């Protein structure tokens, strides 16, 4: 559970960092969202306008144990839509259990609809046909995980333990960045970057150095990440990919609450 939470947080942070480097993205400065999928938003949670698309997103995690056992998890799936106004719809697919026959259609577990122009966030439950209507802040949303301010030069805590002294003397990881150029993925041109973090001996109790790598491919034309690969010997390999990308304008009805849904908690 801890490793899965770590992967979710890392994907969220890296997605925000990657989109922050996208040039030429049409951004609606007056609309920001705390809950928008990182695959459908611009830096700081701002809505992307003028770049409609629809696609499927899937995450596959592969871990190989010491005895050679290979564990593959592929239950994280979404269908994402974005229209020219910057409205988004994210359908999260319910994972299928081991007793579900092969070929059974996927079912939608939940739906998020974000309307930046009107400041509305709908959370739909397809099982009981209810929708929660929430107000969403406009403008740039603060970072979900803000970095603490750096301490003053030569700062020293008033009280510290021997463990803190030892911690400060640990060798720090080395981070390198590499441009991977451009390539076409799912019919869209994407630019790639690879970040490698090398951990020295003893940083996390390890008796030898090891590295983790993160590879991100971003489409400038669509203002979104189309492929992300994270390789970490502690948690395995995690690949998140966008597939079946269509640049056609989605049906406007997708961004409205169906008439047979009961809206609760109205603004």
Secondary structure, DSSP 8 states (H G I E B T S, - for coil): -HHHHHHHHHHHHHHHHHHTT-TT--EEEEEE-SSS-GGGB-GGGEEE-S--EEEEEEEEEEEE-TTS-EEEEEEEEEEEEE-TTS-EEEEEE----TTS-TT----EEEEEEEETTTTEEEEEETTTTEEEEEE---S----TT-------TT---SS--HHHHHHHTS---EEEEEEEEEEEETTEEEEEEEEEEEE-TTSSS-SS-EEEEEEEEEETTTTEEEEEEEEETTTEEEEEEEEEEE-S---GGGGS--TTSEEES--
